[in-house]
């Protein structure tokens, strides 16, 4: 028996093509990781990705994640002039395990959040009539829909009022802030369903 020779190293079998592929994959991985940084300056690599598919965008959180929930409440002036107590228009349900996989209702919550956030930004413009903004009109229409549904079996209420409240979500140690109380919004008789 002759002397034993060591088996050839797996790296010895790789040629320049393999090194080029490994280098290319490492560069692609590095650019993808860098592109996840919240600063927009790191997005410059994306302009070379004309398809938008090569450099993933996995920023799971916004640069400033939301720390509050918005709640919409309303009260109604009934047809016989009784003012109801404030009631929740939008309800944020407790989260379930199912919602980790399937949560289509989240779109409604997100829409309310976005509309409220847009209205709050407009508060910085003191001479702006927020009742003319599309976000205010969308919110008003949403509350009207809920009010009409709640009072479907009764005579149409004379009108309603709504409030936007901001809370710390499940942290009940912080009191809610009341950000906007609408004016009284009169309701007309709805003849569409007669």
LINQUIGI-V763195 format. One record per residue. N is the residue number from 1. PSI is psi as a letter, one per 30 degrees, with the letter a starting at -180 (NA if undefined). Layout:
# LINQUIGI-V763195
n: <N	N>
psi: <PSI	PSI>
This chain:
# LINQUIGI-V763195
n: <1	2	3	4	5	6	7	8	9	10	11	12	13	14	15	16	17	18	19	20	21	22	23	24	25	26	27	28	29	30	31	32	33	34	35	36	37	38	39	40	41	42	43	44	45	46	47	48	49	50	51	52	53	54	55	56	57	58	59	60	61	62	63	64	65	66	67	68	69	70	71	72	73	74	75	76	77	78	79	80	81	82	83	84	85	86	87	88	89	90	91	92	93	94	95	96	97	98	99	100	101	102	103	104	105	106	107	108	109	110	111	112	113	114	115	116	117	118	119	120	121	122	123	124	125	126	127	128	129	130	131	132	133	134	135	136	137	138	139	140	141	142	143	144	145	146	147	148	149	150	151	152	153	154	155	156	157	158	159	160	161	162	163	164	165	166	167	168	169	170	171	172	173	174	175	176	177	178	179	180	181	182	183	184	185	186	187	188	189	190	191	192	193	194>
psi: <k	l	k	k	k	k	l	k	k	f	f	f	f	k	a	f	e	e	e	e	e	e	e	e	e	e	e	e	e	e	e	e	e	e	f	f	k	f	k	f	f	f	f	f	f	f	f	f	i	f	f	g	f	e	j	l	j	h	j	f	l	l	e	j	l	k	g	l	k	k	k	k	l	l	l	k	j	l	f	h	h	k	k	l	l	k	l	k	e	k	k	j	l	k	k	l	e	e	f	f	e	j	i	f	f	f	e	e	e	e	e	e	e	e	e	e	e	e	e	e	e	f	f	f	j	f	g	k	j	f	f	f	k	e	e	e	e	e	e	e	e	e	e	e	e	e	e	e	e	e	g	e	f	l	k	k	l	f	a	l	k	l	k	k	k	k	l	g	b	f	j	g	f	k	k	l	k	j	e	k	k	l	l	k	j	k	k	l	k	j	g	f	g	NA>
